[in-house]
């Protein structure tokens, strides 16, 4: 589930404005996607209604529902002041499941 969220974050910002710091958090997200699905986050960029840029309509399948859930979760986190695309975070991968830890750098 976390893996699909990675793909969404990877391409939800404006590519021309990414800074070096932005790439750090996005690369971690790509790692979570790879852990959970075994596929590159790029595979989900144009997938369904919610994976990749934007989001609208009814999610098409479980993968698309995962991206939808991710959109909602990250939207709430951003409303609370989190920088979801740039904050570095710790995570582990075990049995194709990603477990996210706490932030350990500030924006």
C-alpha positions as CSV (number, residue, x, y, z in Angstrom):
1,X,0.0,0.0,0.0
2,X,2.7,2.5,0.9
3,X,4.5,1.7,-2.3
4,X,1.8,3.1,-4.5
5,X,1.8,6.3,-2.4
6,X,5.4,6.7,-3.3
7,X,4.6,6.9,-7.0
8,X,2.0,9.5,-6.4
9,X,4.5,11.7,-4.5
10,X,7.3,11.2,-7.0
11,X,5.4,13.0,-9.6
12,X,2.9,15.2,-7.8
13,X,5.3,18.2,-7.6
14,X,6.6,20.5,-10.3
15,X,9.7,18.7,-11.7
16,X,11.3,21.9,-12.8
17,X,11.3,23.2,-9.2
18,X,12.7,20.2,-7.5
19,X,15.8,20.9,-5.4
20,X,18.4,18.5,-4.2
21,X,16.7,18.3,-0.8
22,X,13.4,17.4,-2.5
23,X,14.9,14.4,-4.2
24,X,16.1,12.9,-0.9
25,X,12.5,12.4,0.4
26,X,11.2,11.3,-3.0
27,X,13.9,8.7,-3.4
28,X,12.9,7.2,0.0
29,X,9.3,7.0,-1.2
30,X,10.5,5.2,-4.3
31,X,12.2,2.7,-2.1
32,X,9.0,2.0,-0.2
33,X,7.1,1.4,-3.5
34,X,9.8,-1.0,-4.7
35,X,9.7,-2.8,-1.3
36,X,5.9,-3.2,-1.3
37,X,5.3,-4.1,-5.0
38,X,8.7,-5.2,-6.4
39,X,8.1,-2.6,-9.2
40,X,9.5,0.8,-9.8
41,X,7.4,3.8,-8.6
42,X,7.5,5.0,-12.2
43,X,5.2,2.1,-13.1
44,X,2.4,3.8,-11.2
45,X,2.8,7.4,-12.5
46,X,-0.1,7.2,-15.0
47,X,-2.0,4.4,-13.3
48,X,-5.8,4.6,-12.6
49,X,-7.5,7.7,-11.4
50,X,-5.3,8.6,-8.3
51,X,-1.8,7.3,-8.9
52,X,0.5,10.0,-10.4
53,X,-0.6,13.6,-10.9
54,X,-3.9,14.8,-9.5
55,X,-6.8,12.6,-8.8
56,X,-10.5,12.4,-9.6
57,X,-13.3,10.1,-10.1
58,X,-13.8,6.6,-8.6
59,X,-10.7,4.5,-8.0
60,X,-10.4,1.6,-10.5
61,X,-9.0,-1.1,-8.3
62,X,-7.1,-1.9,-5.1
63,X,-3.9,-0.2,-6.3
64,X,-5.8,2.9,-7.3
65,X,-7.6,2.9,-3.9
66,X,-4.2,2.8,-2.2
67,X,-3.2,5.9,-4.1
68,X,-6.5,7.6,-3.2
69,X,-5.9,6.7,0.5
70,X,-2.4,8.1,0.2
71,X,-3.7,11.4,-1.2
72,X,-6.1,11.7,1.8
73,X,-3.4,10.9,4.3
74,X,-0.8,13.2,2.9
75,X,-3.3,16.0,2.5
76,X,-4.1,15.7,6.2
77,X,-0.4,15.7,7.1
78,X,0.3,18.8,5.0
79,X,-2.6,20.6,6.7
80,X,-0.8,19.9,10.0
81,X,2.4,21.4,8.6
82,X,4.3,18.4,7.4
83,X,6.4,18.6,4.2
84,X,5.4,15.3,2.7
85,X,7.6,15.6,-0.3
86,X,10.8,16.8,1.4
87,X,10.9,15.5,5.0
88,X,13.3,12.7,5.4
89,X,12.0,9.7,7.2
90,X,13.2,6.3,8.4
91,X,11.5,3.1,7.1
92,X,12.2,-0.6,7.0
93,X,11.1,-3.3,4.5
94,X,10.2,-6.8,5.7
95,X,8.2,-9.4,3.8
96,X,7.2,-6.8,1.2
97,X,5.7,-4.6,3.9
98,X,7.1,-1.1,4.5
99,X,7.0,0.3,8.0
100,X,7.5,4.0,8.3
101,X,9.3,5.5,11.3
102,X,9.4,9.1,12.5
103,X,10.9,12.1,10.8
104,X,14.5,12.8,11.8
105,X,15.2,16.0,9.9
106,X,13.3,19.2,9.8
107,X,12.3,21.1,6.7
